[in-house]
Amino acid sequence: MNHTPSLDRLASLDTNTISDALDFLGIQGATYGLRPLWDCPKIVGRASTIQLGPKTDAAPTAHLITPVVDAVTTDDRVLVIAGGLEGISCWGDILANAAVAKKIRGSIIDGVSRDIEGSESIAYPVYGRGITMISARNRVVQIDSGQPVQIAGVTVHEDDYVMADRCGTVFVPASRIDEVLELGERITRRQDGMVAAVRAGRSVAEVMHDKEFEAIRA
């Protein structure tokens, strides 16, 4: 397995904590609406970006996303798929099986998936906007990969850090990962202390006062 210190540290946190760290640092990375499409485990990895769009001609072409899956050579990848069309699938069970064979960690879709039972049956995590039955074939094509994409209003670059759990999906620019992790770990320590204080009987109004949370910066 490709365990790097940054991925291991990120995996010890959650999307809520990373979202708070991004807020403190003024970085846009938290999303809304990209949820687990089955009872997925949390995933943490590096982004492989894919841009989709509507098919505009009748010429046969490689099925969307398949060239990116074929090219994966490491086990730290999360597929970050932009440009899904409303109600039309951009993921399915054959792709999920190919992704598992390539040790891909999961897919984040700014769109919808079909065959979700197929992904669930092989424990392949899929996060996105919803579920459909309508095929992408002859409707959606892959336009590009490895380039910056817009996912739920957030710009994601190839190799950015990705986390998805039951609260949603968050992205961290690769260039900012160290400071985000350091602050996220500090937030976790402070919030653990706040929970302990409430359990010990301290006033929740005092514990959750803005000045208490802002003290994380110190």
Backbone bond lengths (Angstrom), bond angles and torsions (degrees), N, CA, C in turn:
res aa  C-N    CA-C-N  psi(-1)  N-CA   C-N-CA  omega(-1)  CA-C   N-CA-C  phi
1 M - - - 1.468 - - 1.520 110.21 -
2 N 1.314 115.70 148.57 1.454 121.46 -178.13 1.531 109.02 -92.93
3 H 1.357 115.37 76.92 1.456 119.88 -179.37 1.527 108.89 -91.71
4 T 1.331 116.86 108.60 1.452 120.60 174.01 1.522 108.14 -101.33
5 P 1.334 117.77 154.18 1.466 119.10 179.69 1.524 113.32 -54.51
6 S 1.319 117.87 -40.58 1.463 120.05 -178.31 1.522 111.32 -65.79
7 L 1.335 118.06 -42.13 1.466 120.13 178.98 1.522 110.98 -67.06
8 D 1.320 117.26 -39.23 1.462 120.20 178.55 1.531 110.72 -64.10
9 R 1.329 117.03 -42.54 1.470 120.11 178.60 1.520 110.86 -66.02
10 L 1.324 116.74 -41.63 1.460 120.00 179.01 1.527 110.43 -62.49
11 A 1.324 117.29 -40.82 1.457 121.27 -178.39 1.523 112.28 -64.25
12 S 1.330 117.72 -22.28 1.462 120.35 179.88 1.530 112.34 -79.89
13 L 1.337 117.65 -7.73 1.464 122.78 -179.22 1.530 108.96 -105.70
14 D 1.338 117.01 -170.11 1.462 120.75 176.34 1.523 109.07 -138.22
15 T 1.337 115.99 173.23 1.461 119.20 -175.21 1.527 112.03 -65.72
16 N 1.350 117.74 -32.65 1.461 120.00 179.29 1.524 110.57 -61.20
17 T 1.333 115.58 -46.31 1.462 120.99 -178.61 1.522 111.28 -65.34
18 I 1.330 116.26 -43.56 1.468 119.35 179.57 1.524 110.18 -65.33
19 S 1.334 117.89 -39.45 1.460 120.95 176.84 1.529 110.47 -59.27
20 D 1.341 117.22 -43.65 1.459 120.46 178.71 1.526 110.97 -63.32
21 A 1.335 117.22 -42.09 1.462 120.39 178.83 1.525 110.84 -62.38
22 L 1.326 116.92 -41.95 1.460 120.33 177.97 1.528 110.66 -63.03
23 D 1.342 117.30 -38.53 1.465 120.79 176.75 1.527 110.86 -58.86
24 F 1.329 116.49 -48.96 1.464 120.78 179.96 1.527 111.41 -57.95
25 L 1.337 116.34 -38.21 1.463 121.27 -174.53 1.523 113.21 -90.60
26 G 1.332 117.54 -3.29 1.455 120.79 179.64 1.514 113.79 69.02
27 I 1.336 116.82 33.36 1.460 122.42 -179.59 1.523 108.86 -107.37
28 Q 1.325 117.03 132.29 1.456 120.97 176.96 1.528 109.00 -86.23
29 G 1.327 116.82 120.87 1.452 119.05 -179.22 1.510 114.20 -159.78
30 A 1.335 117.43 -20.11 1.451 120.94 178.80 1.519 110.11 -81.69
31 T 1.336 116.56 142.57 1.458 121.62 -178.54 1.523 110.42 -120.74
32 Y 1.312 114.57 165.75 1.466 121.30 173.22 1.518 108.86 -128.25
33 G 1.329 116.51 134.55 1.456 120.64 174.03 1.512 115.22 104.20
34 L 1.339 117.99 -9.96 1.466 120.93 178.38 1.524 107.53 -97.90
35 R 1.321 115.58 96.42 1.461 121.68 -169.54 1.522 110.57 -115.92
36 P 1.331 117.78 165.02 1.462 119.02 175.75 1.525 110.70 -64.67
37 L 1.328 116.80 134.49 1.459 121.35 -177.99 1.525 112.38 -93.86
38 W 1.313 117.27 -5.71 1.464 123.99 161.01 1.520 105.24 -144.21
39 D 1.315 119.11 -172.00 1.464 120.52 -176.99 1.523 109.54 -78.12
40 C 1.348 114.26 66.25 1.467 121.50 -171.77 1.529 112.22 -70.67
41 P 1.324 117.34 149.51 1.463 119.89 165.78 1.523 110.25 -72.52
42 K 1.312 115.63 163.17 1.465 120.77 173.29 1.523 109.30 -63.14
43 I 1.321 116.29 143.52 1.459 120.83 173.69 1.518 109.75 -125.11
44 V 1.330 114.56 144.86 1.457 122.93 177.55 1.524 106.92 -139.08
45 G 1.327 117.62 132.69 1.454 119.64 179.62 1.517 112.10 -174.81
46 R 1.334 115.06 -163.83 1.468 123.22 179.22 1.523 108.75 -110.37
47 A 1.308 115.76 140.78 1.461 122.12 -172.69 1.527 112.61 -74.75
48 S 1.324 115.38 131.43 1.465 123.06 161.41 1.524 105.80 -109.03
49 T 1.324 117.08 109.52 1.458 121.00 -170.18 1.526 111.88 -88.48
50 I 1.335 114.97 142.56 1.465 122.60 -178.15 1.521 108.04 -138.53
51 Q 1.323 116.81 131.13 1.462 122.25 177.39 1.526 109.54 -109.89
52 L 1.325 115.92 124.07 1.460 121.98 176.40 1.526 110.82 -106.85
53 G 1.319 115.60 166.48 1.455 120.99 175.44 1.512 109.67 -165.61
54 P 1.329 118.00 171.70 1.470 120.84 -179.39 1.523 111.83 -67.81
55 K 1.328 115.64 143.71 1.462 119.93 175.13 1.521 108.82 -77.76
56 T 1.319 115.89 133.82 1.465 120.09 -173.76 1.521 113.29 -115.35
57 D 1.353 118.06 1.04 1.464 120.04 177.17 1.523 108.53 -143.62
58 A 1.322 116.32 176.35 1.466 121.26 -175.56 1.520 112.55 -99.00
59 A 1.339 118.49 2.97 1.456 120.73 -175.93 1.524 111.21 -68.27
60 P 1.353 117.85 137.05 1.470 120.17 176.06 1.524 110.37 -61.92
61 T 1.331 116.42 145.91 1.461 121.15 -179.42 1.514 109.24 -149.90
62 A 1.313 116.57 162.75 1.466 120.16 175.41 1.517 109.20 -59.21
63 H 1.329 116.54 140.36 1.459 119.96 -179.69 1.524 109.34 -63.64
64 L 1.328 115.40 140.37 1.459 120.36 -178.04 1.531 111.88 -51.71
65 I 1.328 115.04 142.18 1.467 125.83 174.07 1.530 112.99 78.64
66 T 1.347 118.44 -23.57 1.465 119.45 -175.80 1.534 113.68 -60.89
67 P 1.352 120.83 -37.70 1.467 118.13 178.53 1.537 112.88 -63.93
68 V 1.329 117.05 -33.67 1.458 120.15 179.77 1.524 110.25 -70.19
69 V 1.334 116.90 -44.15 1.473 120.14 177.37 1.524 110.28 -59.14
70 D 1.312 117.34 -45.61 1.464 121.13 -179.39 1.528 112.13 -59.73
71 A 1.332 117.70 -31.83 1.461 121.78 -173.98 1.524 113.86 -85.78
72 V 1.336 118.83 -8.29 1.469 121.07 -176.79 1.527 110.42 -68.13
73 T 1.339 115.46 133.30 1.475 121.20 -179.60 1.522 113.05 -126.87
74 T 1.341 119.12 -4.44 1.461 122.20 179.25 1.527 109.04 -121.76
75 D 1.338 115.91 167.72 1.464 119.19 -175.97 1.525 112.84 -106.36
76 D 1.343 116.35 24.86 1.469 120.14 -179.36 1.530 112.58 -111.46
77 R 1.331 117.70 11.88 1.467 121.02 -169.87 1.527 112.77 -86.61
78 V 1.338 115.14 139.91 1.461 123.93 165.76 1.523 106.49 -122.56
79 L 1.325 116.99 127.07 1.469 120.96 179.43 1.524 108.63 -78.21
80 V 1.332 116.24 124.63 1.465 122.80 -178.97 1.526 106.65 -114.95
81 I 1.335 115.30 106.47 1.460 122.21 -164.58 1.528 109.90 -111.98
82 A 1.329 116.74 114.60 1.464 123.05 -177.28 1.523 110.20 -105.87
83 G 1.330 115.28 158.75 1.458 120.44 170.52 1.505 115.56 86.19
84 G 1.323 117.66 17.64 1.455 119.61 176.22 1.525 111.70 -62.33
85 L 1.332 117.15 144.64 1.459 121.89 178.89 1.521 109.84 -94.38
86 E 1.312 116.35 146.27 1.463 120.63 -175.89 1.531 110.63 -60.01
87 G 1.339 115.07 126.59 1.445 120.97 174.49 1.514 115.83 80.20
88 I 1.339 118.01 -2.12 1.468 121.63 -177.30 1.523 109.16 -114.85
89 S 1.308 116.16 129.99 1.458 120.78 -175.30 1.522 112.01 -65.56
90 C 1.331 114.69 145.51 1.467 120.11 166.75 1.527 110.62 -131.35
91 W 1.335 116.69 21.29 1.462 121.98 174.27 1.517 108.29 -155.75
92 G 1.354 116.29 150.53 1.449 120.74 178.81 1.517 111.60 -160.25
93 D 1.335 116.94 -176.24 1.455 119.77 -169.56 1.522 113.38 -74.44
94 I 1.323 119.50 -29.25 1.466 119.50 177.32 1.521 110.00 -67.09
95 L 1.331 116.51 -45.32 1.459 119.72 174.64 1.522 111.43 -59.28
96 A 1.332 117.02 -40.79 1.463 120.14 -179.55 1.523 110.74 -61.30
97 N 1.320 117.57 -43.56 1.464 120.27 178.31 1.524 111.91 -63.63
98 A 1.329 116.62 -40.04 1.465 119.95 176.85 1.523 110.84 -64.31
99 A 1.341 116.82 -38.69 1.463 120.74 179.69 1.523 111.11 -65.67
100 V 1.318 117.01 -41.98 1.468 119.81 177.17 1.524 110.75 -61.21
101 A 1.324 117.23 -41.62 1.463 120.75 178.77 1.525 111.87 -61.11
102 K 1.325 116.52 -29.67 1.467 122.33 179.86 1.532 112.50 -92.54
103 K 1.339 117.54 4.86 1.465 123.07 179.95 1.531 112.47 61.06
104 I 1.330 116.91 31.34 1.461 121.52 172.88 1.524 108.04 -73.52
105 R 1.326 116.94 141.79 1.463 121.32 -170.51 1.522 114.39 -84.11
106 G 1.309 118.47 -20.26 1.446 121.02 -179.51 1.511 111.05 162.99
107 S 1.336 115.55 174.38 1.467 122.25 178.48 1.518 109.90 -124.95
108 I 1.335 115.46 136.52 1.462 123.69 171.73 1.520 106.38 -113.71
109 I 1.334 117.17 117.46 1.457 121.93 -173.51 1.525 109.74 -116.32
110 D 1.328 116.75 122.89 1.463 119.40 168.19 1.521 106.11 -85.59
111 G 1.335 113.58 68.14 1.450 122.70 -173.86 1.514 108.52 174.02
112 V 1.338 116.62 -151.75 1.459 120.35 -173.85 1.529 110.95 -130.57
113 S 1.344 114.65 162.75 1.458 122.13 -177.11 1.526 110.68 -121.78
114 R 1.330 115.92 152.30 1.462 121.46 168.38 1.529 108.59 -110.68
115 D 1.324 117.04 -179.59 1.475 122.12 175.02 1.520 112.31 50.02
116 I 1.324 117.52 38.10 1.463 118.78 -171.55 1.524 111.40 -64.62
117 E 1.358 117.55 -28.79 1.462 119.22 176.60 1.531 111.09 -62.51
118 G 1.326 116.69 -32.68 1.457 120.42 177.77 1.507 112.39 -65.13
119 S 1.330 117.14 -42.15 1.463 120.14 176.20 1.526 110.55 -65.85
120 E 1.339 115.90 -42.32 1.462 119.51 -179.33 1.526 111.41 -64.32
121 S 1.318 117.55 -38.25 1.467 120.77 -175.54 1.520 112.72 -65.09
122 I 1.332 117.11 -22.45 1.471 120.60 177.38 1.527 111.26 -110.18
123 A 1.345 115.80 13.17 1.472 122.68 175.39 1.526 112.24 60.27
124 Y 1.340 115.64 36.53 1.469 119.44 177.99 1.529 109.10 -95.83
125 P 1.351 118.13 118.45 1.463 120.85 -176.25 1.532 112.42 -71.76
126 V 1.323 115.35 131.80 1.465 122.21 175.94 1.525 107.95 -131.52
127 Y 1.316 115.75 122.91 1.464 122.56 176.75 1.524 107.43 -117.00
128 G 1.331 116.75 138.17 1.448 119.75 -179.96 1.513 111.71 -174.55
129 R 1.327 115.94 -160.63 1.472 121.27 -175.26 1.521 113.27 -90.91
130 G 1.318 117.93 -19.70 1.451 118.69 -178.93 1.513 111.74 168.52
131 I 1.336 114.57 -169.10 1.454 122.58 -173.19 1.530 108.70 -125.84
132 T 1.329 115.41 145.91 1.461 122.08 -179.73 1.519 108.75 -143.31
133 M 1.327 117.36 177.52 1.465 122.29 170.27 1.524 111.25 -116.16
134 I 1.325 117.85 -5.92 1.467 122.28 -168.82 1.529 110.33 -85.16
135 S 1.308 116.23 125.71 1.463 123.06 -174.83 1.524 112.32 -71.05
136 A 1.332 114.58 149.89 1.463 121.00 173.90 1.526 112.38 -77.98
137 R 1.317 117.04 -20.03 1.468 120.36 -173.16 1.528 111.27 -58.30
138 N 1.344 114.66 128.00 1.468 124.15 -177.74 1.533 113.20 67.12
139 R 1.333 116.31 11.64 1.468 119.86 176.84 1.531 112.56 -122.74
140 V 1.331 116.81 -37.41 1.467 122.30 -174.44 1.518 108.37 -131.51
141 V 1.324 116.66 141.47 1.463 122.05 177.35 1.519 109.92 -131.95
142 Q 1.315 115.17 160.72 1.463 121.18 171.64 1.515 108.93 -82.88
143 I 1.332 115.01 127.23 1.468 120.91 -178.84 1.520 111.28 -95.80
144 D 1.346 116.84 -37.76 1.463 120.52 -174.39 1.516 108.86 -160.61
145 S 1.320 116.16 168.64 1.463 121.97 172.62 1.514 109.25 -152.90
146 G 1.344 114.73 158.26 1.458 120.16 179.12 1.514 115.00 75.05
147 Q 1.337 117.46 6.20 1.457 122.59 -179.26 1.529 109.87 -112.35
148 P 1.345 118.20 163.14 1.474 119.51 177.66 1.526 111.26 -58.86
149 V 1.327 115.49 139.73 1.470 121.48 178.59 1.516 109.16 -131.18
150 Q 1.324 115.15 159.77 1.461 122.20 175.67 1.519 108.59 -101.80
151 I 1.324 116.01 119.20 1.461 122.12 -179.59 1.523 107.88 -121.83
152 A 1.322 116.77 111.11 1.472 121.55 179.78 1.530 111.12 49.30
153 G 1.325 115.85 41.02 1.456 121.35 177.15 1.508 115.98 86.00
154 V 1.338 117.89 -0.60 1.467 122.25 -179.43 1.522 109.20 -109.28
155 T 1.329 116.82 134.06 1.463 120.91 174.83 1.521 109.20 -81.15
156 V 1.328 115.75 124.26 1.464 121.67 -179.62 1.523 108.39 -120.14
157 H 1.335 115.56 130.64 1.463 122.11 178.62 1.521 110.20 -103.33
158 E 1.316 115.75 155.72 1.459 121.06 171.36 1.531 109.45 -51.53
159 D 1.315 116.53 133.86 1.472 124.84 177.92 1.520 114.39 77.77
160 D 1.331 119.46 0.32 1.463 118.84 170.04 1.529 108.98 -60.69
161 Y 1.321 114.51 161.79 1.468 120.30 -179.60 1.528 109.83 -88.90
162 V 1.329 115.29 142.14 1.461 122.59 -174.41 1.521 108.80 -128.26
163 M 1.329 116.69 136.34 1.460 121.40 168.68 1.515 108.30 -136.28
164 A 1.341 115.62 137.86 1.457 120.96 174.27 1.517 108.78 -139.43
165 D 1.331 115.69 135.02 1.461 121.45 176.74 1.529 108.33 -146.30
166 R 1.319 117.58 -164.64 1.467 120.04 -173.90 1.530 112.72 -65.44
167 C 1.326 118.65 -17.97 1.464 121.19 178.14 1.524 112.45 -90.09
168 G 1.339 118.06 -7.92 1.449 119.61 177.69 1.506 113.23 131.75
169 T 1.330 115.82 -153.17 1.461 123.15 -170.50 1.522 110.01 -130.18
170 V 1.331 115.68 138.29 1.459 120.92 -179.93 1.529 108.66 -138.99
171 F 1.328 115.17 146.14 1.457 122.26 -178.76 1.516 109.81 -122.40
172 V 1.339 116.81 141.56 1.461 122.32 179.27 1.525 108.41 -124.45
173 P 1.339 118.24 123.75 1.463 119.56 176.51 1.526 110.81 -56.70
174 A 1.325 116.96 135.61 1.457 120.69 -178.20 1.529 111.58 -56.95
175 S 1.324 116.86 -33.67 1.467 120.57 -177.73 1.524 113.11 -71.50
176 R 1.351 117.57 -14.92 1.466 121.47 -176.46 1.536 113.01 -113.23
177 I 1.334 117.59 6.26 1.464 119.50 -170.55 1.520 112.77 -61.15
178 D 1.328 118.76 -39.18 1.460 119.91 -175.93 1.524 111.49 -63.55
179 E 1.331 117.65 -45.86 1.464 119.22 -178.54 1.521 111.15 -70.99
180 V 1.333 117.93 -33.63 1.465 120.30 177.23 1.526 110.28 -65.76
181 L 1.321 117.33 -43.15 1.463 120.34 178.79 1.521 111.52 -64.23
182 E 1.321 116.71 -44.74 1.467 119.54 -179.05 1.520 110.67 -60.40
183 L 1.328 116.61 -44.37 1.460 120.05 -179.91 1.528 110.55 -70.55
184 G 1.321 117.80 -39.56 1.455 120.71 178.27 1.516 111.91 -60.09
185 E 1.306 116.94 -40.88 1.464 120.09 178.03 1.526 111.22 -66.49
186 R 1.340 115.93 -35.84 1.471 119.29 176.75 1.533 110.78 -67.16
187 I 1.327 116.71 -40.97 1.463 121.11 178.15 1.530 110.10 -61.55
188 T 1.325 116.63 -43.45 1.462 119.76 179.35 1.520 111.41 -59.72
189 R 1.323 116.70 -44.32 1.474 119.27 179.03 1.524 110.76 -62.40
190 R 1.328 117.47 -42.82 1.459 120.71 -178.99 1.544 110.22 -66.60
191 Q 1.322 117.16 -43.95 1.461 119.02 -178.71 1.523 111.89 -68.16
192 D 1.322 117.88 -35.20 1.467 120.22 174.52 1.523 110.22 -60.51
193 G 1.323 115.57 -39.89 1.463 120.01 177.70 1.521 112.23 -66.85
194 M 1.327 116.60 -37.08 1.467 120.56 178.32 1.528 111.12 -66.01
195 V 1.336 117.02 -40.86 1.463 120.56 176.71 1.535 110.15 -62.33
196 A 1.316 115.83 -44.69 1.467 119.63 179.62 1.522 111.06 -61.25
197 A 1.340 116.61 -39.15 1.468 120.25 -179.37 1.527 111.13 -65.24
198 V 1.334 117.06 -42.56 1.469 120.42 178.57 1.528 110.45 -64.06
199 R 1.309 116.56 -43.19 1.461 120.27 179.78 1.533 111.65 -63.72
200 A 1.322 115.20 -29.63 1.470 119.79 179.49 1.527 112.42 -81.42
201 G 1.337 117.11 -4.03 1.453 120.67 174.73 1.509 116.05 106.16
202 R 1.321 118.38 2.92 1.462 119.85 178.06 1.521 109.75 -70.24
203 S 1.318 118.32 147.41 1.456 123.63 -179.97 1.524 110.58 -57.32
204 V 1.351 116.23 126.82 1.447 119.66 178.80 1.526 111.14 -65.90
205 A 1.343 117.10 -29.63 1.466 120.21 177.04 1.526 110.85 -62.57
206 E 1.336 116.38 -36.69 1.464 119.92 176.36 1.527 111.19 -73.47
207 V 1.332 115.52 -45.78 1.468 119.69 -175.11 1.518 111.49 -62.42
208 M 1.365 116.86 -37.80 1.464 120.05 -175.47 1.524 113.74 -97.35
209 H 1.319 117.42 10.49 1.464 120.59 177.74 1.530 109.60 -60.04
210 D 1.326 116.10 144.59 1.465 120.53 -177.82 1.524 112.27 -52.21
211 K 1.326 117.64 -38.09 1.469 119.90 -177.00 1.529 111.51 -64.43
212 E 1.335 116.19 -29.58 1.466 119.36 178.16 1.524 110.45 -69.15
213 F 1.316 116.03 -42.49 1.456 119.34 -178.93 1.533 110.57 -72.51
214 E 1.328 116.55 -39.45 1.460 119.37 179.59 1.526 111.48 -62.90
215 A 1.351 116.73 -23.06 1.463 120.24 179.43 1.527 112.25 -63.65
216 I 1.334 116.98 -14.53 1.470 120.22 175.25 1.527 110.90 -57.56
217 R 1.318 116.41 -31.07 1.474 119.73 -179.14 1.518 111.76 -64.29
218 A 1.333 116.79 -26.62 1.476 120.23 -173.44 1.521 110.74 -68.78
